[in-house]
Amino acid sequence: MTEIPDGAKTQLQKGQASNEARLDLIEQRMDEVGELAQRLAALEAITGLADTPPTFMNSTNGRILIAAVLIAFLAFIGWEASDIISLTP
């Protein structure tokens, strides 16, 4: 866009501009708004990915709880500690 000196009124501000000039200005501003909307959507997507909490299966507490329940179940059905230890690599 062209620089306008301070205090000077343009034809658009005076209301003397043609309809084509007004439409061009509106189209330029719409393009700028569209670009800003795309940037905002990208930033929201990036921050949304960073803010998502881990699922229960991917959290440390969830894995420990699942392992404890599995070991308790195997002990309940009669497995001994040596059988459970043999499962680990």
BASE-475878 format. One record per atom (N, C-alpha, C, O): residue number from 1; atom name; z, x, y. Coordinates in nm, 2 decimals. Atoms other than C-alpha are relative to their C-alpha. Example, Ala and Ser with C-alpha at 12.3 -4.5 7.8 and 13.67 -1.06 7.14 Angstrom:
2
+-------+------+--------+--------+--------+
| bamar | paro |      z |      x |      y |
+-------+------+--------+--------+--------+
|     1 |    N |   0.00 |   0.09 |  -0.12 |
|     1 |   CA |   0.78 |   1.23 |  -0.45 |
|     1 |    C |   0.00 |   0.09 |   0.12 |
|     1 |    O |   0.07 |   0.19 |   0.12 |
|     2 |    N |   0.00 |  -0.09 |  -0.11 |
|     2 |   CA |   0.71 |   1.37 |  -0.11 |
|     2 |    C |   0.08 |  -0.08 |   0.11 |
|     2 |    O |   0.09 |  -0.03 |   0.22 |
+-------+------+--------+--------+--------+
***
This chain:
89
+-------+------+--------+--------+--------+
| bamar | paro |      z |      x |      y |
+-------+------+--------+--------+--------+
|     1 |    N |   0.00 |   0.08 |  -0.12 |
|     1 |   CA |   0.00 |   0.00 |   0.00 |
|     1 |    C |   0.00 |   0.09 |   0.12 |
|     1 |    O |   0.05 |   0.20 |   0.12 |
|     2 |    N |   0.01 |  -0.07 |  -0.12 |
|     2 |   CA |  -0.06 |   0.11 |   0.35 |
|     2 |    C |   0.14 |  -0.01 |   0.08 |
|     2 |    O |   0.21 |  -0.11 |   0.07 |
|     3 |    N |  -0.12 |  -0.01 |  -0.07 |
|     3 |   CA |   0.23 |   0.22 |   0.57 |
|     3 |    C |  -0.02 |  -0.08 |   0.13 |
|     3 |    O |  -0.12 |  -0.07 |   0.20 |
|     4 |    N |   0.00 |   0.08 |  -0.12 |
|     4 |   CA |   0.31 |  -0.02 |   0.86 |
|     4 |    C |   0.11 |   0.06 |   0.09 |
|     4 |    O |   0.23 |   0.07 |   0.05 |
|     5 |    N |  -0.10 |  -0.05 |  -0.09 |
|     5 |   CA |   0.49 |   0.12 |   1.16 |
|     5 |    C |   0.11 |  -0.10 |   0.03 |
|     5 |    O |   0.09 |  -0.22 |   0.03 |
|     6 |    N |  -0.12 |   0.09 |  -0.03 |
|     6 |   CA |   0.84 |  -0.02 |   1.24 |
|     6 |    C |  -0.03 |  -0.08 |   0.12 |
|     6 |    O |  -0.08 |  -0.03 |   0.22 |
|     7 |    N |   0.01 |   0.09 |  -0.11 |
|     7 |   CA |   0.83 |  -0.31 |   1.47 |
|     7 |    C |  -0.14 |  -0.07 |   0.02 |
|     7 |    O |  -0.15 |  -0.16 |   0.09 |
|     8 |    N |   0.14 |   0.06 |  -0.01 |
|     8 |   CA |   0.46 |  -0.39 |   1.42 |
|     8 |    C |  -0.01 |  -0.12 |  -0.10 |
|     8 |    O |   0.04 |  -0.11 |  -0.21 |
|     9 |    N |   0.01 |   0.12 |   0.09 |
|     9 |   CA |   0.38 |  -0.73 |   1.28 |
|     9 |    C |  -0.15 |   0.00 |  -0.06 |
|     9 |    O |  -0.24 |   0.03 |   0.02 |
|    10 |    N |   0.13 |   0.00 |   0.06 |
|    10 |   CA |   0.09 |  -0.76 |   1.04 |
|    10 |    C |  -0.06 |  -0.14 |   0.01 |
|    10 |    O |   0.01 |  -0.23 |   0.06 |
|    11 |    N |   0.06 |   0.13 |   0.00 |
|    11 |   CA |  -0.15 |  -1.04 |   1.02 |
|    11 |    C |   0.06 |  -0.10 |  -0.09 |
|    11 |    O |   0.07 |  -0.22 |  -0.07 |
|    12 |    N |  -0.07 |   0.08 |   0.09 |
|    12 |   CA |   0.03 |  -1.17 |   0.72 |
|    12 |    C |   0.12 |  -0.06 |   0.06 |
|    12 |    O |   0.15 |  -0.18 |   0.04 |
|    13 |    N |  -0.12 |   0.05 |  -0.06 |
|    13 |   CA |   0.35 |  -1.19 |   0.91 |
|    13 |    C |  -0.02 |  -0.10 |   0.11 |
|    13 |    O |   0.06 |  -0.19 |   0.13 |
|    14 |    N |   0.04 |   0.09 |  -0.11 |
|    14 |   CA |   0.18 |  -1.36 |   1.20 |
|    14 |    C |  -0.06 |  -0.13 |  -0.05 |
|    14 |    O |  -0.06 |  -0.23 |   0.02 |
|    15 |    N |   0.06 |   0.12 |   0.06 |
|    15 |   CA |   0.02 |  -1.61 |   0.97 |
|    15 |    C |  -0.15 |  -0.01 |   0.03 |
|    15 |    O |  -0.21 |  -0.12 |   0.02 |
|    16 |    N |   0.14 |   0.00 |  -0.04 |
|    16 |   CA |  -0.33 |  -1.51 |   1.08 |
|    16 |    C |  -0.09 |   0.06 |  -0.11 |
|    16 |    O |  -0.21 |   0.07 |  -0.09 |
|    17 |    N |   0.08 |  -0.06 |   0.11 |
|    17 |   CA |  -0.44 |  -1.35 |   0.75 |
|    17 |    C |  -0.08 |  -0.10 |  -0.07 |
|    17 |    O |  -0.05 |  -0.22 |  -0.07 |
|    18 |    N |   0.08 |   0.09 |   0.08 |
|    18 |   CA |  -0.71 |  -1.50 |   0.54 |
|    18 |    C |   0.06 |  -0.03 |  -0.13 |
|    18 |    O |   0.16 |   0.03 |  -0.18 |
|    19 |    N |  -0.05 |   0.04 |   0.13 |
|    19 |   CA |  -0.65 |  -1.68 |   0.22 |
|    19 |    C |  -0.02 |   0.11 |  -0.11 |
|    19 |    O |   0.07 |   0.12 |  -0.19 |
|    20 |    N |   0.03 |  -0.10 |   0.10 |
|    20 |   CA |  -0.81 |  -1.40 |   0.02 |
|    20 |    C |   0.11 |   0.12 |   0.01 |
|    20 |    O |   0.15 |   0.17 |  -0.09 |
|    21 |    N |  -0.11 |  -0.11 |  -0.02 |
|    21 |   CA |  -0.56 |  -1.14 |   0.18 |
|    21 |    C |   0.13 |  -0.05 |  -0.06 |
|    21 |    O |   0.20 |   0.03 |  -0.12 |
|    22 |    N |  -0.13 |   0.05 |   0.05 |
|    22 |   CA |  -0.27 |  -1.36 |   0.09 |
|    22 |    C |   0.00 |  -0.01 |  -0.15 |
|    22 |    O |   0.10 |   0.03 |  -0.22 |
|    23 |    N |   0.01 |   0.00 |   0.15 |
|    23 |   CA |  -0.39 |  -1.41 |  -0.27 |
|    23 |    C |   0.00 |   0.14 |  -0.05 |
|    23 |    O |   0.07 |   0.16 |  -0.16 |
|    24 |    N |  -0.01 |  -0.14 |   0.04 |
|    24 |   CA |  -0.44 |  -1.03 |  -0.30 |
|    24 |    C |   0.14 |   0.05 |   0.00 |
|    24 |    O |   0.19 |   0.11 |  -0.09 |
|    25 |    N |  -0.14 |  -0.05 |  -0.01 |
|    25 |   CA |  -0.09 |  -0.97 |  -0.19 |
|    25 |    C |   0.09 |  -0.07 |  -0.11 |
|    25 |    O |   0.17 |   0.00 |  -0.17 |
|    26 |    N |  -0.08 |   0.07 |   0.11 |
|    26 |   CA |   0.05 |  -1.23 |  -0.43 |
|    26 |    C |  -0.03 |   0.06 |  -0.13 |
|    26 |    O |   0.06 |   0.08 |  -0.21 |
|    27 |    N |   0.04 |  -0.06 |   0.13 |
|    27 |   CA |  -0.15 |  -1.08 |  -0.72 |
|    27 |    C |   0.07 |   0.14 |  -0.01 |
|    27 |    O |   0.11 |   0.18 |  -0.12 |
|    28 |    N |  -0.07 |  -0.13 |   0.01 |
|    28 |   CA |  -0.01 |  -0.73 |  -0.63 |
|    28 |    C |   0.15 |  -0.02 |  -0.03 |
|    28 |    O |   0.20 |   0.06 |  -0.12 |
|    29 |    N |  -0.14 |   0.02 |   0.03 |
|    29 |   CA |   0.34 |  -0.86 |  -0.63 |
|    29 |    C |   0.03 |  -0.06 |  -0.14 |
|    29 |    O |   0.13 |  -0.02 |  -0.20 |
|    30 |    N |  -0.01 |   0.05 |   0.14 |
|    30 |   CA |   0.29 |  -1.05 |  -0.96 |
|    30 |    C |  -0.01 |   0.12 |  -0.10 |
|    30 |    O |   0.06 |   0.12 |  -0.20 |
|    31 |    N |   0.01 |  -0.11 |   0.09 |
|    31 |   CA |   0.17 |  -0.73 |  -1.12 |
|    31 |    C |   0.13 |   0.09 |   0.00 |
|    31 |    O |   0.17 |   0.14 |  -0.10 |
|    32 |    N |  -0.13 |  -0.07 |  -0.01 |
|    32 |   CA |   0.48 |  -0.55 |  -0.99 |
|    32 |    C |   0.11 |  -0.06 |  -0.07 |
|    32 |    O |   0.19 |   0.00 |  -0.14 |
|    33 |    N |  -0.10 |   0.07 |   0.07 |
|    33 |   CA |   0.70 |  -0.82 |  -1.12 |
|    33 |    C |  -0.02 |   0.01 |  -0.15 |
|    33 |    O |   0.08 |   0.02 |  -0.23 |
|    34 |    N |   0.03 |  -0.02 |   0.14 |
|    34 |   CA |   0.53 |  -0.80 |  -1.46 |
|    34 |    C |   0.04 |   0.13 |  -0.05 |
|    34 |    O |   0.09 |   0.14 |  -0.16 |
|    35 |    N |  -0.04 |  -0.13 |   0.04 |
|    35 |   CA |   0.58 |  -0.43 |  -1.48 |
|    35 |    C |   0.15 |   0.01 |   0.00 |
|    35 |    O |   0.21 |   0.07 |  -0.10 |
|    36 |    N |  -0.15 |   0.00 |   0.00 |
|    36 |   CA |   0.95 |  -0.47 |  -1.39 |
|    36 |    C |   0.05 |  -0.08 |  -0.11 |
|    36 |    O |   0.15 |  -0.04 |  -0.17 |
|    37 |    N |  -0.05 |   0.08 |   0.11 |
|    37 |   CA |   0.99 |  -0.74 |  -1.65 |
|    37 |    C |  -0.02 |   0.08 |  -0.13 |
|    37 |    O |   0.07 |   0.07 |  -0.22 |
|    38 |    N |   0.02 |  -0.08 |   0.12 |
|    38 |   CA |   0.84 |  -0.51 |  -1.91 |
|    38 |    C |   0.11 |   0.11 |  -0.01 |
|    38 |    O |   0.16 |   0.14 |  -0.12 |
|    39 |    N |  -0.11 |  -0.10 |   0.00 |
|    39 |   CA |   1.08 |  -0.23 |  -1.81 |
|    39 |    C |   0.13 |  -0.05 |  -0.03 |
|    39 |    O |   0.21 |   0.01 |  -0.11 |
|    40 |    N |  -0.12 |   0.06 |   0.03 |
|    40 |   CA |   1.37 |  -0.46 |  -1.82 |
|    40 |    C |   0.02 |  -0.04 |  -0.14 |
|    40 |    O |   0.12 |  -0.02 |  -0.20 |
|    41 |    N |   0.00 |   0.04 |   0.14 |
|    41 |   CA |   1.28 |  -0.59 |  -2.16 |
|    41 |    C |   0.02 |   0.13 |  -0.09 |
|    41 |    O |   0.09 |   0.12 |  -0.19 |
|    42 |    N |  -0.02 |  -0.12 |   0.08 |
|    42 |   CA |   1.25 |  -0.23 |  -2.29 |
|    42 |    C |   0.14 |   0.05 |   0.01 |
|    42 |    O |   0.20 |   0.10 |  -0.09 |
|    43 |    N |  -0.14 |  -0.04 |  -0.01 |
|    43 |   CA |   1.59 |  -0.14 |  -2.15 |
|    43 |    C |   0.10 |  -0.09 |  -0.07 |
|    43 |    O |   0.19 |  -0.04 |  -0.13 |
|    44 |    N |  -0.09 |   0.09 |   0.08 |
|    44 |   CA |   1.75 |  -0.45 |  -2.30 |
|    44 |    C |  -0.01 |   0.03 |  -0.15 |
|    44 |    O |   0.09 |   0.02 |  -0.22 |
|    45 |    N |   0.02 |  -0.03 |   0.14 |
|    45 |   CA |   1.60 |  -0.36 |  -2.63 |
|    45 |    C |   0.07 |   0.13 |  -0.04 |
|    45 |    O |   0.14 |   0.14 |  -0.15 |
|    46 |    N |  -0.07 |  -0.13 |   0.03 |
|    46 |   CA |   1.73 |   0.00 |  -2.62 |
|    46 |    C |   0.15 |  -0.02 |   0.00 |
|    46 |    O |   0.22 |   0.03 |  -0.09 |
|    47 |    N |  -0.15 |   0.01 |  -0.01 |
|    47 |   CA |   2.08 |  -0.10 |  -2.51 |
|    47 |    C |   0.05 |  -0.10 |  -0.11 |
|    47 |    O |   0.16 |  -0.09 |  -0.16 |
|    48 |    N |  -0.04 |   0.10 |   0.11 |
|    48 |   CA |   2.08 |  -0.39 |  -2.77 |
|    48 |    C |   0.01 |   0.08 |  -0.13 |
|    48 |    O |   0.10 |   0.05 |  -0.21 |
|    49 |    N |  -0.01 |  -0.08 |   0.13 |
|    49 |   CA |   2.01 |  -0.14 |  -3.05 |
|    49 |    C |   0.12 |   0.09 |   0.00 |
|    49 |    O |   0.19 |   0.11 |  -0.10 |
|    50 |    N |  -0.12 |  -0.09 |   0.00 |
|    50 |   CA |   2.29 |   0.09 |  -2.93 |
|    50 |    C |   0.13 |  -0.08 |  -0.01 |
|    50 |    O |   0.23 |  -0.02 |  -0.06 |
|    51 |    N |  -0.12 |   0.07 |   0.00 |
|    51 |   CA |   2.54 |  -0.19 |  -2.90 |
|    51 |    C |   0.03 |  -0.08 |  -0.13 |
|    51 |    O |   0.13 |  -0.15 |  -0.14 |
|    52 |    N |  -0.02 |   0.08 |   0.12 |
|    52 |   CA |   2.50 |  -0.35 |  -3.24 |
|    52 |    C |   0.10 |   0.06 |  -0.09 |
|    52 |    O |   0.09 |   0.18 |  -0.12 |
|    53 |    N |  -0.10 |  -0.06 |   0.08 |
|    53 |   CA |   2.80 |  -0.31 |  -3.45 |
|    53 |    C |  -0.05 |   0.02 |  -0.15 |
|    53 |    O |  -0.14 |  -0.05 |  -0.19 |
|    54 |    N |   0.05 |  -0.02 |   0.14 |
|    54 |   CA |   2.76 |  -0.18 |  -3.81 |
|    54 |    C |   0.04 |  -0.12 |  -0.08 |
|    54 |    O |   0.14 |  -0.19 |  -0.05 |
|    55 |    N |  -0.03 |   0.11 |   0.09 |
|    55 |   CA |   2.75 |  -0.44 |  -4.08 |
|    55 |    C |   0.12 |   0.04 |  -0.09 |
|    55 |    O |   0.16 |   0.16 |  -0.09 |
|    56 |    N |  -0.12 |  -0.03 |   0.08 |
|    56 |   CA |   3.05 |  -0.47 |  -4.32 |
|    56 |    C |  -0.03 |   0.10 |  -0.11 |
|    56 |    O |   0.05 |   0.19 |  -0.14 |
|    57 |    N |   0.04 |  -0.10 |   0.11 |
|    57 |   CA |   2.86 |  -0.28 |  -4.60 |
|    57 |    C |  -0.02 |   0.14 |   0.06 |
|    57 |    O |   0.00 |   0.23 |  -0.02 |
|    58 |    N |   0.02 |  -0.13 |  -0.06 |
|    58 |   CA |   2.78 |   0.01 |  -4.36 |
|    58 |    C |   0.12 |   0.06 |   0.07 |
|    58 |    O |   0.12 |   0.17 |   0.12 |
|    59 |    N |  -0.12 |  -0.05 |  -0.07 |
|    59 |   CA |   3.13 |   0.04 |  -4.21 |
|    59 |    C |   0.09 |   0.08 |  -0.10 |
|    59 |    O |   0.08 |   0.05 |  -0.22 |
|    60 |    N |  -0.09 |  -0.08 |   0.09 |
|    60 |   CA |   3.39 |   0.29 |  -4.35 |
|    60 |    C |   0.10 |  -0.09 |  -0.07 |
|    60 |    O |   0.12 |  -0.08 |  -0.19 |
|    61 |    N |  -0.10 |   0.09 |   0.06 |
|    61 |   CA |   3.64 |   0.01 |  -4.40 |
|    61 |    C |  -0.06 |  -0.08 |  -0.11 |
|    61 |    O |   0.00 |  -0.11 |  -0.21 |
|    62 |    N |   0.07 |   0.08 |   0.10 |
|    62 |   CA |   3.39 |  -0.20 |  -4.59 |
|    62 |    C |  -0.02 |   0.08 |  -0.13 |
|    62 |    O |   0.00 |   0.02 |  -0.24 |
|    63 |    N |   0.02 |  -0.08 |   0.12 |
|    63 |   CA |   3.30 |   0.08 |  -4.83 |
|    63 |    C |   0.13 |   0.03 |  -0.08 |
|    63 |    O |   0.13 |   0.02 |  -0.20 |
|    64 |    N |  -0.12 |  -0.02 |   0.07 |
|    64 |   CA |   3.66 |   0.16 |  -4.90 |
|    64 |    C |   0.05 |  -0.12 |  -0.07 |
|    64 |    O |   0.10 |  -0.11 |  -0.18 |
|    65 |    N |  -0.05 |   0.13 |   0.06 |
|    65 |   CA |   3.75 |  -0.20 |  -4.96 |
|    65 |    C |  -0.08 |  -0.03 |  -0.13 |
|    65 |    O |  -0.02 |  -0.08 |  -0.23 |
|    66 |    N |   0.09 |   0.02 |   0.12 |
|    66 |   CA |   3.45 |  -0.24 |  -5.20 |
|    66 |    C |   0.04 |   0.09 |  -0.11 |
|    66 |    O |   0.05 |   0.05 |  -0.23 |
|    67 |    N |  -0.04 |  -0.09 |   0.11 |
|    67 |   CA |   3.55 |   0.07 |  -5.39 |
|    67 |    C |   0.13 |  -0.03 |  -0.06 |
|    67 |    O |   0.15 |  -0.02 |  -0.18 |
|    68 |    N |  -0.13 |   0.04 |   0.04 |
|    68 |   CA |   3.91 |  -0.04 |  -5.41 |
|    68 |    C |  -0.01 |  -0.12 |  -0.09 |
|    68 |    O |   0.06 |  -0.13 |  -0.20 |
|    69 |    N |   0.01 |   0.12 |   0.09 |
|    69 |   CA |   3.81 |  -0.38 |  -5.55 |
|    69 |    C |  -0.07 |   0.03 |  -0.13 |
|    69 |    O |  -0.03 |  -0.02 |  -0.23 |
|    70 |    N |   0.07 |  -0.04 |   0.12 |
|    70 |   CA |   3.57 |  -0.22 |  -5.80 |
|    70 |    C |   0.10 |   0.07 |  -0.09 |
|    70 |    O |   0.10 |   0.05 |  -0.21 |
|    71 |    N |  -0.09 |  -0.08 |   0.08 |
|    71 |   CA |   3.84 |   0.02 |  -5.92 |
|    71 |    C |   0.11 |  -0.09 |  -0.06 |
|    71 |    O |   0.15 |  -0.08 |  -0.18 |
|    72 |    N |  -0.10 |   0.09 |   0.05 |
|    72 |   CA |   4.10 |  -0.26 |  -5.95 |
|    72 |    C |  -0.06 |  -0.09 |  -0.11 |
|    72 |    O |   0.01 |  -0.12 |  -0.21 |
|    73 |    N |   0.07 |   0.08 |   0.11 |
|    73 |   CA |   3.85 |  -0.47 |  -6.15 |
|    73 |    C |  -0.01 |   0.08 |  -0.13 |
|    73 |    O |   0.02 |   0.02 |  -0.23 |
|    74 |    N |   0.02 |  -0.08 |   0.13 |
|    74 |   CA |   3.77 |  -0.19 |  -6.39 |
|    74 |    C |   0.14 |   0.03 |  -0.06 |
|    74 |    O |   0.14 |   0.03 |  -0.18 |
|    75 |    N |  -0.13 |  -0.02 |   0.06 |
|    75 |   CA |   4.14 |  -0.12 |  -6.43 |
|    75 |    C |   0.05 |  -0.13 |  -0.07 |
|    75 |    O |   0.12 |  -0.13 |  -0.17 |
|    76 |    N |  -0.04 |   0.13 |   0.06 |
|    76 |   CA |   4.20 |  -0.49 |  -6.50 |
|    76 |    C |  -0.06 |  -0.03 |  -0.13 |
|    76 |    O |   0.00 |  -0.08 |  -0.22 |
|    77 |    N |   0.07 |   0.03 |   0.13 |
|    77 |   CA |   3.94 |  -0.50 |  -6.78 |
|    77 |    C |   0.03 |   0.11 |  -0.10 |
|    77 |    O |  -0.02 |   0.11 |  -0.21 |
|    78 |    N |  -0.05 |  -0.10 |   0.10 |
|    78 |   CA |   4.11 |  -0.20 |  -6.95 |
|    78 |    C |  -0.06 |   0.14 |   0.02 |
|    78 |    O |  -0.03 |   0.22 |  -0.07 |
|    79 |    N |   0.05 |  -0.14 |  -0.01 |
|    79 |   CA |   3.93 |   0.11 |  -6.82 |
|    79 |    C |   0.12 |   0.09 |   0.05 |
|    79 |    O |   0.21 |   0.04 |   0.12 |
|    80 |    N |  -0.10 |  -0.09 |  -0.04 |
|    80 |   CA |   4.15 |   0.41 |  -6.78 |
|    80 |    C |  -0.05 |   0.09 |   0.11 |
|    80 |    O |  -0.17 |   0.08 |   0.14 |
|    81 |    N |   0.04 |  -0.09 |  -0.11 |
|    81 |   CA |   4.15 |   0.67 |  -6.50 |
|    81 |    C |  -0.11 |   0.10 |  -0.04 |
|    81 |    O |  -0.20 |   0.13 |   0.04 |
|    82 |    N |   0.10 |  -0.09 |   0.04 |
|    82 |   CA |   3.95 |   0.91 |  -6.71 |
|    82 |    C |  -0.14 |  -0.06 |  -0.01 |
|    82 |    O |  -0.24 |   0.01 |   0.02 |
|    83 |    N |   0.13 |   0.07 |   0.00 |
|    83 |   CA |   3.67 |   0.65 |  -6.76 |
|    83 |    C |  -0.06 |  -0.02 |   0.14 |
|    83 |    O |  -0.18 |   0.00 |   0.16 |
|    84 |    N |   0.04 |   0.02 |  -0.13 |
|    84 |   CA |   3.66 |   0.58 |  -6.39 |
|    84 |    C |  -0.05 |   0.14 |   0.07 |
|    84 |    O |  -0.15 |   0.14 |   0.14 |
|    85 |    N |   0.03 |  -0.14 |  -0.05 |
|    85 |   CA |   3.66 |   0.96 |  -6.30 |
|    85 |    C |  -0.14 |   0.04 |  -0.06 |
|    85 |    O |  -0.21 |   0.11 |   0.01 |
|    86 |    N |   0.13 |  -0.04 |   0.06 |
|    86 |   CA |   3.36 |   1.01 |  -6.54 |
|    86 |    C |  -0.12 |  -0.06 |   0.07 |
|    86 |    O |  -0.23 |  -0.01 |   0.05 |
|    87 |    N |   0.11 |   0.07 |  -0.07 |
|    87 |   CA |   3.15 |   0.77 |  -6.33 |
|    87 |    C |  -0.04 |   0.08 |   0.13 |
|    87 |    O |  -0.15 |   0.08 |   0.17 |
|    88 |    N |   0.03 |  -0.07 |  -0.13 |
|    88 |   CA |   3.17 |   1.00 |  -6.02 |
|    88 |    C |  -0.07 |   0.13 |  -0.04 |
|    88 |    O |  -0.04 |   0.20 |  -0.14 |
|    89 |    N |   0.08 |  -0.12 |   0.03 |
|    89 |   CA |   2.92 |   1.29 |  -6.01 |
|    89 |    C |   0.08 |   0.13 |   0.03 |
|    89 |    O |   0.02 |   0.24 |   0.01 |
+-------+------+--------+--------+--------+
***
